Each structure stands twice: as C-alpha cells, then as structure tokens.
Amino acid sequence: MKLLRYGAPGEEKPGALDGAGEIRDLSGIISDVGGESLLPDAIEKLRDIDLATLPKVSGQTRIGPCVASVGKFICIGLNYSDHAAESGMAVPSEPVIFMKATSSICGPDDDVLIPRGSQKMDWEIELGVVIGKPGKYVEEANVLSHVAGYCIVNDLSERAFQLEGTGQWVKGKSADTFGPVGPWLVTPDEVPDPQNLDLWLDVDGQRRQSGNTRTMIFGVASLISYVSRFMSLRTGDIISTGTPPGVGFGRKPPLYLRPGNRLQLRISGLGQQNQMVTAEAG
C-alpha cells in the first residue's frame, strides 16, 4: 500500500494511491498518516480496504511529507563505502548516527531553500525507514516487524555549516526544507527486499548519484537494531539510511546547489521527488 498526505502545508489530509495512480481520500478512516495509524494492526486494516470505494481526490494537489508528527529524524552517515571514500573519511566500523531537526521536514516536491550565508548546499538521496511498532533493544531477527514502511529522503546538507568550524553535523543538516520526505510511505508488503532497491538523483537532468541499497555497509535490519540500543524507537520515527556516492562535496572540484537548480530523485517502487532550489528570502 502507498500511503500519502496531500494538501496545503499544515493542512494535509491522509490518502492512498490506488492501482491507477489516483489519490483516494482516507480522512473518513484515519485522522492522519501518523501515530496509531502506523501500528501493525492499523496498517493491516488499511490494506483490507477497497480503495475504489473511497472518494477520489480530483485536480492538482500538493503532496506533503508522507508521515505526520515525526518524533525523531535519525540519520546514518557514511553507510556506503564509496561515499565514505569520496568524502575523504574512513569506512566506519559501526554505524555513524546523527540527527536532523524535524523542522527540516517538507513535502517531496516543495521548493528547497538555500539558507542565509550558505555557499555549499549539497544533495543526498537516501532510503528512509519509518517505525511502526515501537521498541527498544530490538533483536535484528525481529526488526522488520517494527517497520511501518519505506520512503525517499533527500538529506540536504550545507557542508560548511556541517564540517567547518565547531559543533556537530546537525548544524549543516537541519535548515528549513532540508528534509523532503515522500511522496509515499510504501508498506513492507510492497518492498520484499529493502536491500535491493535502485536509487538515483539528477541535478538539472544530469545524473549525479546512482546506486543500490545492496551496497550499504550496514543493512536496514542491522541499523534499526543498532539504533534501538541507544534510544527507544517510537511510532513515526524516521531513520534515513545513508547515501550512495555522487554528492557535490565529493566532486573535484566540488559542485554545490544554486538558485534555479532542479533536483529529481527516485527509488525503485517508492516514487519520485522533484524540487526547485531557491534562495531563502531576507
């Protein structure tokens, strides 16, 4: 099942994509795609619905972030060995965890804003995992029962804010619009193997990133189990699992985003994002 949220920012309604690619309204069944609606029993009930019986959403409509009320936006750094190499960093012996502020989350096709003072804004396509059943100290063998679904994440970064000066990576990861999520939350029954998904990102029609999740250093199950050792995982938390090579920071010379650039991101079975880069006002 492909769940989504549609409507103006802050006014999104829950929906699902039917077999013909039409949006069907779920607001008569659930209040939002978040909270209790992401628990396993709730997802199972949604899958039993005949979407053709639900109201069709007509006309053009904005697609919002596919998950509401995200508690934690957890990211994994350097999780593809060739990306670590292009970044000039050692392949980690255990997962590198950092956070993005949840205020960075936006819709998959919203404009992404270059923050004030930025000179080194970069792109990163990633597979996102959304937690359904909460847990702590989750055994790797049981991990996938905790997954509500998968989505695309663009882990946008400002490299100077991230890597120059003092402080942690969170500074360069958390600007408004630095976390496009969606378009859909795809339930696990439609993603039988999260370790075999093609992913790519284009800038102005030029392929910049291309990879497959099978080349992750730490797979999805391993990551969820690892993160749950250090913090409880709660319903609606997002884990963004790292990016393949091809980021602007790793090019020689480096290539960064400028106003007017267009981004296009795709992961097989999870849909596509389309973003225009604009300068933040003020």
N, C-alpha and C positions, 0 to 999 in steps of 0.2 A: 504494500500500500504506500502511496505517496501522499503524505500529509503536508499541508502548507498553511500559510496565513496571508490574507490579502486585505488590501485597503490602505488608507492613509496612515502615516506614521502615528503610532499611539492609538489608532482606532481599528487595528487589524481584527479580522474575523477568521475563525477556523474553516479550513476547506480541505478537500481531497481532489486529486487528479483522477478522472475516470479513464477508461480504456481508450477513449477517443481524444484524450488530451484536453478535455474540458474541465474547468473548475466547478466542483459541486460544493454547495454551502453545507457546513457541518454545525452551524451555530444553534440549530434546533436539537442537537445531540450532545455536544460538549461546549463548554464556555470558551475554551481556547486550546491550542496545541501546547500544552504545558501542564505542570503539576500532575494531578491524579490521572489525567487523560493519557499520560505516558507510561503508566504502570502496566505490567504484562496483561492483566485481566482486561483492562480498558482497551488496550491495543487489539486484543483478541476479539472483543465485541465489535470494534470498528471494522475489523476485517470481514465480519459476517454481514455487514450492511450492503444492500444492493444500491450502489451509488446512483444508478439510473433513476431511483425513486426520489432523489434529493434535488432541491432547486439548483438550476444551472446558473452560474454567475455569468451574465452577459456583458459584452463590451470589454474594452481595455481596462485593466485594473492593475494597480501596483501590487507586486509580490513583496511581502515583508519578510523579516527573519523567520525561519521555519520553526523556531522554538520561542515560547514566551517565558518571561520571568526566569532567565538563566541565573543560577546562583553562583557558579564558578565557571570561568573560561580558562581552562588549563591547557597549556601548550607544551609540546615536546620539541626540543631543539636538536639539530644535527642528527636526525634519525635516518638519513640516507648517507652512506659513506662518501659518495661522490659530491654531495653537497657540503659535507664537512671539509673535504679536500679543497673545493673551490673557495671556501671561506677561510682557508688557512688555519683550520683548527683540527685537533686530533680527533679521531673517531672515539666517541665516548665508551667507557667500559660499562656504564649503566645509563639509563635514560636521563636526559637533561630536562628538568621541569622548570617552567616559568609561567607567569600569569599574564593575561591581558585583562584590562578593566572591562567589565560588562557594558559600560557606557560606550565602548567602541563598536558594539554590535549594530549592524544596519542590514537593510534588505539586499538581496543579491544583485539587483540592478540599480541601486541607488548610486548617485554620484559619490566618489571618494574624494575627500578634501585634503589638499596639501596644507599642513598646519603652519602657522606663523613661524618663521625662522628656519623652515625646513629646506635643505638642499639635497638630501639623499634619501628620498622616499622610494621604497622598493616593494616588489610583489613577492608572494609565496603561495602557491596553490597547495592545499592540504586536504586530506580526508578527515572529516570531523565525525566523532562518535558521540552520540547523545545518550546519557544514562537514563534508564527507566527505573528498574528496581534498585533502591539504594543499597549500599553495602560498605563494609569496612573489612580489611584483611581478606579480600576475596581471593579464593583459590583460582589459579589460572584455568583449571578444568571447568569451573563453573561461571567463568567471566561472561560468556556471551548471553547468558540468561539475564544479565543486568543491562543489556543494550536495548534501548527503545528504537534506535535507528541510526542511519548514517546520512551525512550531508557534505556539501562542499563548503570549505572555509578558505577565504583569502586572508592570510595572516600578513596584512600590510605592515611595513616596518619603516621607521625613519632611522637610518643607520648611524647618523651622527649622534642622535639622541640615545640610541641603543648602546653604542660601542665606544664613544668618545666622552671624555670627562669621567665623572664618578657615578656610582649608583648601579642599579640592576637593569636587566634588559627591559623591564616593564615600561620604562620611560619611553622607549622607542617603539613600543607595541600597542599603546593604549589610546592614541588620539581618536577623536570622534571619527567614525566611519572606517576605522582600521580593522573592522571585523565583519565583513559581509558574510552572511550565513544563509545557505539555502541554494536553490529555490525550494527544494523539497526535503522533508525528513522521510527517508525511504526505510521502511521497516525491514527487519533482518530476513524475513522470508523471501524478499526480493534481492537480497545480497548474500547468496550462499557462501561466498568466499571473499571476505574483505581484503584478503592478501593477494588478490588477482584483479585489481582494478587499474585500468589505464587512466592517466591524468595528464592534462596539458594546459598550458597558458600561453596566450598570444598577446602581444602589445602592438597595436596598430596593424594587425593582420600578420605580424611576424612571429613565428613560433619561438618562444623563449624558454619554456620548460616543457619537458616531455618525460614521462616515467611510468612506472607501475609499482603498486604498493607491495609487490612481492620482494622488492629490493630494500624494504625497510630493514634497519638494523634490529629494531625491536618491534615485533608484530603487535597487532591490536590487542589480543588477549594478554600478552605479556605486559603491555603498557597499562592496561586497566588494573591488573593485579598489582603491579608495582606502585602506581599512584595511590591505590587504596591502602597501602601500608603506611602512608604518611598523612592521609586526610580521609575523612569519610566521603564517599561519593553519594550525592543526593540526586533525586529525580530532577532532570532538566539540566544538570551539569554537562558541559561540552568539553571533550578532550580533542584537541587538534593535534594530529599525529606526526607532523613534520613534513618537510618539503623536499622534492627531488632537486637535482641540480638545474642551473639556468637562471638563478636570481641575478638581478642587476649588479649587486655588490661583488659578485664573483667574476664578472667580465673584465677583460683587460683591453682598454680602460673600462672602469665601472660605468654603468648606464643606469640612470635614475629617471623616475617619472616626472613629467612636466605637464602643465595645464594643456588640455586638449588631447592627451593620450587616451586611447580606448583599450580597455582590458577585456579579454574574453577567456573564461575558464571553464573547463569541462572535466568531469569524471564519469567514466562509463556507468550508465544506469542511474546516475544521481542528478542529471540535468546539467544546466549551463548557467553561468553568471556573465553579465555584461555591464561594465562600468565605464563611466566617463570620469577622467581626472580633472578636478577643478581646484582653483586656489581658494583657500578659506577667506571669507570676507573680513575686512578690517585691517 
